[in-house]
């Protein structure tokens, strides 16, 4: 039987410890969750690494706001990825859009190549594109993408369930489709019966942390 991955989004050592204790299979570590998550400091990454044994994936996002980055911000992202490689985390999480809200495939490809051999997650920036399903087709051409974090282009996983199922079918296990968007211990079983993903993500995915 395949294990259903529950990934908890955390922004502190205490949250990471509690998430693991409550049964999270892995964590996404970020700073400033209230603005959607930014790149955490080296110190925080190292402290969390010392305290938990489950895999850590680190948010690579240099600032709040949109997902269209200039050259300086791109360099910051590359440097953050290099730090994550140095520290030996499991993976990195990022997303980049063009001004027209399509995926910036050339930049995503460069970042994914730079991240190798770490796991690469393209985050919910994909939900801002016109069609997350069509955008996934583009990502499938990049062989170094491991996971796509998405609510199917909707406000939450429940509303996006149909698109999430389409994305899971399209990925054919080449890319892990990780459902997110207001998923909690209360609604998890219902959402899983609708979506049937192999991985789920949320702040309260294993309880209140």
Buried (B, 14 or more C-beta within 10 A) or exposed (E): EEEEBBBBBBBBBEBBBBBBEBEBBBBBBBBBBEEBBBBBEEEBBEBBBEEBEBBBBBBBBBEEEEBBBEEEBBEBBBBBBEBBBEEEBBBBBBBBBBEEBBBBBEBBBBBBEBBEEBBBBBBBBBBBBEEBBEBBEBBBEBEBBBBBBBBBBBEBBBBBBEBBBBBBEBBEEEBBBBBBBBBBBEBBEEBBEBBBBBBBBBBBBBBEB
